Amino acid sequence: MTALLSIQQVTKVFGGLTAVDSVDLDIAERSITSLIGPNGAGKTTLFNCMTGLHRPEGGEILFSGRSLIGLRPDEIIDRGVARTYQNIRLFGRMTALENVLVGQHLRLQASHWSAVLRTSRQQAEERAAREFGRELLDFVGLSGREEVVSTNLPYGDQRLLEVARALGSRPSLLLLDEPAAGMNPSETDSMMDLVHRLRDEKGITVFLIEHDMKVVMSISESVAVLDYGEKIAEGTPEEVRSNARVIEAYLGPEVAVQEAAVKAVH
Amino acid sequence: MPLETATGAVRTGLIAFAFLSYLILIGIPGRIGGPALPVLALIAALFFWLKLRRESNEPSREATGQRQDSFDDKPGWEIGPRAASKGSRLRDLLHTHSGTAPILYGLLAGLTTGLLIAIVSGIFAAAMGNGIAIQPVLDKIVPLNVAALIGVSPGQIAQSDVSFIRFIFQVLLFAGAGVLAGLTAAGGGYGLKQAAFLDRLTTHLSGATLTSAGRFAGMALPFVLLAYIAWLGLPGVTAFGTNEGTVRLLLTLIATGSGLFTLRLSRPGREQMAVAVLLGLGVFSMPFILDQFQNSVMGLVFIFVMMGLGLNIVVGYAGLLDLGYVAFFAIGAYTYAFLSAPFSSPYISGLLILLGISPESPLLGYWMALPVAMLTAAVGGILLGIPVLRLRGDYLAIVTLGFGEIIRLFMLNLGELTNGPRGILEISQPALFGHTPVDVTFGLLSSQGWIFLLALVSSALVAFVATRLNESRLGRAWFAMQEDEDVAEATGVHLVRTKLLAFAIGATFAGMAGQLYAARQINIFPENFSLFVSIDALALIIVGGIGSPAGIVLGALALKGLPEVLRGVDEYRIVTFAALLVIMMIVRPDGILPSARRRIQSPDPEEAGAAGEPELREEDPGLRENGEALAKGAGVREEDP
């Protein structure tokens, strides 16, 4: 398997705080990878570096072999890296379908003149965009809610809509920032199912940040752990679960020592 | 009638009185003359009716007594086809509901208003009759107004020669207005015996319910007004004595405004098409039937409509607060002035003589100069846009404010190039097939009428382009940028291009408006392009409703047209106008006719319906829109005088 995304020695500093410290990470094509870590570990900052919101001080991010560093966010999504947000950031006053249409913005070609004249080509493109938008809403499970204004959607549906909007740009890598945060168990299940279907049906590589360990352990093929901006572990869910540094980061050094002691006794 | 309802009615009466005294203060009765009192009573009746209607909409404790729970479906007040389908529900209500509450309510409210007006006008009349000087500042308008109210000539007031009967008549008129309002409200919803004849009448007229009768009446209004305006224009016909010109102007403003509501009231489809065509014909006939003064005011109004539509792209669609919009207006005006006025800067005339062109003769006519003015303004828009790309909100507002002033100061101080404060004079007029419009139309179209016609056509064009753009992917990108700039960029919107396009297109429209303005003014000076033009343009889109072209037309009518109607009361003009703005923004914070998107966010519980039940909106957008438009239509017509 080739690496679709390759993060090399990426460092991001805010003032005196090193939010991301020389992180190396490879994401294989058509894989589902999770990024975990305690609050403030630098996970979202890493996402922001990948999508052009922040410019890292050092390191290199290669996507399909080409550097993403220094590109604008709209150029990065054009390359095929789309994302969702930890705190939902939909275009609140737009309907669900309009949100997905904005997602498709950079895939639409019609000139603005043709929009004024409503040429048949522009109309056909708009129709196709709407059709594709409906398909995507259907895909994430929001069929029938096309015309609902997005702030009026239930919380779980808003998260799904963010995914649909990201899919509008036909990405090959999708970054999900805590997709299951604040969801109830059944919504979480359908989100997990969606993540699987993204990979299996659409062939999209998924890289997600998640706090819900049940989600992480059951859907990820590999897991990376950040703590204080450093990558402290990487591997399959099982490997990471038993890693002493990970336990220490999550539960504190004392617990880690006790666990080690318990292991030693056995 | 419970005590609660009685106090409610008195309160309604008080509010109506406050509103009417405001109209009196700004000199409306004096302006209308003889029929002032019936007109005010009609306004009051409309007000009472709205109030009663609103109460019957809410499951109200006042007018409906104990039967709150049966009222959750708001029956009987939908407009259009749905109202008819609700017939059976209505009939149920007719049986369950009886009581004279609305009529008593209306009567009490009307009595309160009438009594208060009688007392106040009586006090004024008595004071003036006894030679007591009313505060000098009020002097100019009060006698006229008071006289008009009690239906006598100002001289009679001075002699204290007003019979008591007249005051009684005043009270009765308002009481009658209240009863009428009560009956009308009852006719649709309460099923009173007394209202039966109204019901029958409206059924006969419209074949359905009162609401459809109201709908047809609303739709007929602009046409009736237009016909009346045309009739007033005939030689020898006068109305309301001396102020005919202003009255006609006021009616023109109302006709144009109500036309927009008519369009919204009509059923989508063939009916709307027909109404649109008729309205178009009506509006485009206005330049031919109005006189120079009215045409020049309407021309200015529609020049500002163009400005508003352009600024709306920047502020309403893209969400970039631009306080220096006048800059592009000035660029358009001066570009045309350079190209068409005899004035030529010494720098350029040398060059022109070298090329063998007389610097005195206009370089380009109006039509040839149009693309040049638009292009120059667009370049100006981009030049402003580039430095402010990274600014947001307040910072953007301040920088654009500065830009507007820079352009004005340029015009003022670059004397050699722009003739400085002396301005550019004798700008040539737009031709019609190479002739002056007066010649071509055999005097039917005056020079100002021609400007008005051009402004109308350009506004229509600008509105068309703006709406189409807003409905395209560019419009979505603008709106996304307004909602969340970072996310929009991360979703694939090219921020630089999208912002610059907004600035450039907005500036282009302002340039068009500026060129027409220069042609209208004939002579332009730097002080024509002060900060206040920007503020006016911004205020009119906020008052009208950001993002909605129809709202912008209404805003321009209210902001640029009304002050001209109020010219007679110069001292109060600006105060009145400012007060109107304040009240307006409190009552309708989203503007007179907000765009659908703005409405979604509205905190107004009445309108929350649109946001709270999106599924309903999906079923039949036309109906809901129509209903809201009627409610607004009535409200606005009430505010307009």
Interface residues (C-beta under 8 A of the other chain):
Chain A: T51 G52 L53 R72 P73 D74 I76 I77 D78 R83 Y85 R89 F91 G92 R93 M94 T95 E98 L101 V102 G103 H105 L106 R107 L108 A110 H112 A115 V116 L117 R118 Q122 E126 A129 E147 V148 V149 T151 N152 R165 A166 G168 S169
Chain B: F464 V465 R468 L469 E471 S472 R473 L474 R476 A477 F479 A480 E483 D484 D486 V487 A488 E489 A490 T491 G492 V493 H494 L495 L501 R597 I600 Q601 A611 G612 P614 E615 R617 E618
